[in-house]
Amino acid sequence: MIEVRHVTKRYGPVAAVNDISFRVEAGQILGFLGPNGAGKTTTMRILTGYMPPTEGTAIIAGFDVFSSPVEAKRRTGYLPESPPLYPDMTVREYLNFVARIKAVSRGERRKRIDYAMGRTSIGDMADRLCGHLSKGYRQRVGLAQAILHNPDVLILDEPTAGLDPKQIIETRELIKELGGDHTVILSTHILPEVAQTCEQVVIINKGRVVAEDTPGNLTGRLRGSETIRLQVDTGTTDPTPVMSAVPGVVQVQVGDVTPNNDRSIEIQAAEGTDIRREVANTIVSNGWGLLEMRPVRLSLEDIFLQLTTTEEEEDEPHEAAQSTADQESAQAQQTESIDE
């Protein structure tokens, strides 16, 4: 449904996006992650036809974004980071205006507007001027215009920015409901949002894709499947020599003894080795009490930091490139208020 093939965007000698490729299947929700200046917004703008790539191809619902821009845009709903609202229009007037531009038929127009307002919980603001809305309501009106024409693809840039906790939960649920009927790319800095909402994750750093997988597979791949954490009652005995002798064990870290004479033990095994049975047998044969055994799973935040944390000076060229991209499109943003 969405395919990015070897896309590069250069500003002079600096590549803001450098040979990235990924694919999103129909009905899938993909989380697009990266630190500031990584190239996320540039990629979003390329996918929506807002700016051309220097090299490569972007396909939306079978249509090349630049050789068939009208067909691609008809099948795309876009929520930019700053919702494109006209302050002197009421919410209903604005959505009616968007519906006309997006070629929603006259007979369907009111029905689609009511549907979009209902799904985003903005019906009580229908007659309020957009310029008088809070940031949270502005964000929800932006989401309403993105789904108004029932597009195949939704591209959402920070869709929960400015929302209160209740609205964030409601928006997450809405995005999950939209998945299946729509293919969704969700760009966000809120990592728990991705873990709770997305089926697939792409992490971009310094213009390159550094990871692409499901959230579960990422946590197991980087660290987890070969690391276990134990809580063991060993009395006053130091378990380090015994546990280190278990076949397949690479490293043992033992915590301090608690008042209950138990302690935490973290054991790292050789890659691809399942040592749980041998570890359990060793503990029992030594007469110790096995109180807990669980795999160590990295959070998505841990993975993000592992893949994107670099020396500050290494990030500066890409931050400069992203800044150049933002400046280049600033004037266009002022005149092009909605994604057609």
Secondary structure, DSSP 8 states (H G I E B T S, - for coil): -EEEEEEEEEETTEEEEEEEEEEE-TT-EEEEE--TTSSHHHHHHHHTTSS--SEEEEEETTEETTTSHHHHHHTEEEE-SS----TTSBHHHHHHHHHHHTT--HHHHHHHHHHHHHHTT-GGGTTSBGGG--HHHHHHHHHHHHHTT--SEEEEESTTTT--HHHHHHHHHHHHHHBTTBEEEEE-S-HHHHHHH-SEEEEEETTEEEEEE-HHHHHHHHTTTTEEEEEEE-TT---HHHHHTSTTEEEEEE----TTSEEEEEEEE-TT---HHHHHHHHHHTT-EEEEEEE----HHHHHHHHH---HHHHHHHHHHHHHHHHHHHHHHHH--S--
